[in-house]
């Protein structure tokens, strides 16, 4: 369960960067808290990201696109894939890989996770246009952009 202080801090951070109409918390003080954020890519594709916040902030949230994603060849992105940076699907939704367990820290904000997932969605769109796999596009981007941490 998320503490009230942490919830208020996360809400304030998100509302500073994202229009309040684009996100909402649900069941925040229950055993199944959720955050939903709508993201629209540069080419106007719209997706809803579902953050399973059970165990957050001590455990990284599971993040799903609220639909099954398909690669350029029409294969469902429903399982663990280093190439696609996906994890096991749930409820018919593709799960995105954002932080590894060993790199997760309780001070990482939902905004940090959101940024990684939004980048995945943009790279996914590039994959659909070019056919290059998501891992290759990420590797190319990481070799050209300095990394300063979480």
Secondary structure, DSSP 8 states (H G I E B T S, - for coil): ---HHHHHHHHHHHHHHS-GGGEEEESTTSSS-EEEEEEE-TT--EEEEEEE-TTTTTS--EEEESS--B-TTS-B--S-BTTTTEEEEETTEEEE--S-GGG--TT--HHHHHHHHHHHHHHHHHHHHH---HHHHHHHHHTTS-----
